Amino acid sequence: MVLKRLARFGAIGVLNTGIYYAVYLVLRTEITYLLAHVCAFVVAMICSYFLNCYLTFRTRPTWRTFLLFPLSNVANFVLTTVGLRIAVAGLGIDQRIAPLAVAVFAIPLTYILAHHIMIGRLSGVGHPPEVGLADSHRDAADS
């Protein structure tokens, strides 16, 4: 079960990187690269939320989780925004490829932070995940 969930999470991450990058490239032609980054990040985060609800965690989206979900992306957002600025303005990396270079460094650090947060919640700290009866049956079928 855990490996399948991890594989789905990884696949969604790859898809979201593609969504982010496509939106970033389109918007970058019309607005500044940092504003394009922010807008693309928001679009990809919304897509990530719904894809992870339905495919990874097999839970019904709620307003509560939708509004809390961005907290899990704060570290990634800060790292990629600062990294993007350093890569473009400080290192002279092309604006079209800088987000990919920055992601190489940001994603592992973000994963470590997210893993720490999730393990804390799963071990009894905080609230239990919102999973309905039908969802637990689906996860059992995955294992």
C-alpha positions as CSV (number, residue, x, y, z in Angstrom):
1,M,0.0,0.0,0.0
2,V,2.7,2.5,1.0
3,L,4.8,1.8,-2.2
4,K,1.8,2.3,-4.4
5,R,0.8,5.5,-2.7
6,L,4.4,6.7,-2.9
7,A,4.5,5.9,-6.6
8,R,1.2,7.8,-7.2
9,F,2.6,10.8,-5.2
10,G,5.8,10.7,-7.3
11,A,3.8,10.5,-10.6
12,I,1.7,13.4,-9.6
13,G,4.8,15.4,-8.6
14,V,6.2,14.8,-12.1
15,L,2.9,15.9,-13.7
16,N,2.7,19.0,-11.5
17,T,6.2,20.0,-12.4
18,G,5.1,19.8,-16.1
19,I,2.0,21.8,-15.3
20,Y,4.0,24.4,-13.4
21,Y,6.7,24.7,-16.1
22,A,4.2,25.0,-19.0
23,V,2.2,27.7,-17.2
24,Y,5.5,29.4,-16.3
25,L,6.8,29.5,-19.9
26,V,3.5,30.8,-21.2
27,L,3.2,33.5,-18.6
28,R,6.8,34.5,-18.7
29,T,6.3,36.0,-22.2
30,E,3.6,38.4,-20.8
31,I,4.8,39.2,-17.3
32,T,8.0,39.1,-15.2
33,Y,9.6,35.8,-14.5
34,L,9.0,36.0,-10.7
35,L,5.3,36.9,-11.2
36,A,5.0,34.0,-13.7
37,H,6.6,31.7,-11.1
38,V,4.1,32.7,-8.5
39,C,1.1,32.3,-10.8
40,A,2.4,28.9,-12.1
41,F,3.1,27.7,-8.6
42,V,-0.5,28.5,-7.5
43,V,-2.0,26.7,-10.6
44,A,0.2,23.6,-10.0
45,M,-0.6,23.6,-6.3
46,I,-4.3,23.6,-7.0
47,C,-3.9,20.7,-9.5
48,S,-1.7,18.9,-7.0
49,Y,-4.3,19.2,-4.3
50,F,-7.1,17.6,-6.3
51,L,-4.9,14.9,-7.9
52,N,-3.5,13.9,-4.5
53,C,-6.9,13.8,-3.0
54,Y,-8.3,11.6,-5.6
55,L,-5.3,9.5,-6.7
56,T,-2.8,9.4,-3.9
57,F,-4.8,9.6,-0.6
58,R,-8.1,8.6,-2.0
59,T,-10.0,11.1,0.0
60,R,-12.8,13.5,-0.8
61,P,-11.6,17.1,-1.2
62,T,-13.0,19.5,1.5
63,W,-12.7,23.2,2.0
64,R,-10.7,22.6,5.2
65,T,-8.0,20.5,3.5
66,F,-8.0,22.7,0.4
67,L,-7.3,25.7,2.6
68,L,-4.6,23.9,4.7
69,F,-2.9,22.3,1.7
70,P,-0.8,25.4,0.8
71,L,0.9,25.1,4.2
72,S,2.6,21.9,2.9
73,N,4.0,23.9,0.0
74,V,5.3,26.9,1.9
75,A,8.9,25.5,2.2
76,N,8.9,24.6,-1.5
77,F,7.6,28.0,-2.5
78,V,10.2,29.9,-0.4
79,L,13.1,27.7,-1.7
80,T,12.1,27.9,-5.3
81,T,11.3,31.7,-5.2
82,V,14.6,32.6,-3.6
83,G,16.5,30.0,-5.6
84,L,14.9,31.3,-8.8
85,R,16.0,34.8,-8.0
86,I,19.5,33.7,-7.2
87,A,19.7,31.5,-10.3
88,V,18.6,34.2,-12.7
89,A,19.9,37.4,-11.2
90,G,22.9,36.1,-9.4
91,L,24.1,33.2,-11.5
92,G,22.8,34.3,-14.9
93,I,20.9,31.1,-15.6
94,D,18.4,31.5,-18.4
95,Q,14.9,32.2,-17.1
96,R,13.5,29.3,-19.2
97,I,15.6,26.7,-17.5
98,A,16.2,28.2,-14.1
99,P,13.0,26.7,-12.5
100,L,14.2,23.2,-13.4
101,A,17.7,23.8,-12.0
102,V,16.2,25.2,-8.8
103,A,13.8,22.3,-8.4
104,V,16.7,19.9,-8.3
105,F,17.7,21.5,-4.9
106,A,14.3,22.4,-3.6
107,I,12.4,19.2,-4.0
108,P,14.6,17.0,-1.8
109,L,14.5,19.6,1.0
110,T,10.8,20.0,0.7
111,Y,10.3,16.2,0.8
112,I,12.3,16.0,4.0
113,L,10.1,18.7,5.6
114,A,6.9,17.2,4.4
115,H,7.9,13.7,5.5
116,H,8.7,15.0,9.0
117,I,5.3,16.8,9.2
118,M,3.4,13.7,7.9
119,I,5.2,11.3,10.3
120,G,4.4,13.5,13.2
121,R,0.7,13.5,12.3
122,L,0.7,9.8,11.5
123,S,2.3,9.0,14.9
124,G,-0.5,10.7,16.8
125,V,0.6,14.3,16.8
126,G,-2.1,16.6,15.3
127,H,-5.3,15.3,13.7
128,P,-5.7,12.0,12.0
129,P,-6.1,12.0,8.2
130,E,-9.6,12.5,6.8
131,V,-10.3,9.1,5.3
132,G,-13.8,7.7,5.0
133,L,-14.8,4.1,5.2
134,A,-14.9,3.6,1.5
135,D,-11.4,5.1,1.2
136,S,-9.9,2.6,3.7
137,H,-11.4,-0.3,1.7
138,R,-9.8,1.1,-1.5
139,D,-6.4,1.4,0.1
140,A,-6.7,-2.2,1.5
141,A,-7.3,-3.4,-2.1
142,D,-4.2,-1.6,-3.2
143,S,-1.9,-3.6,-0.9
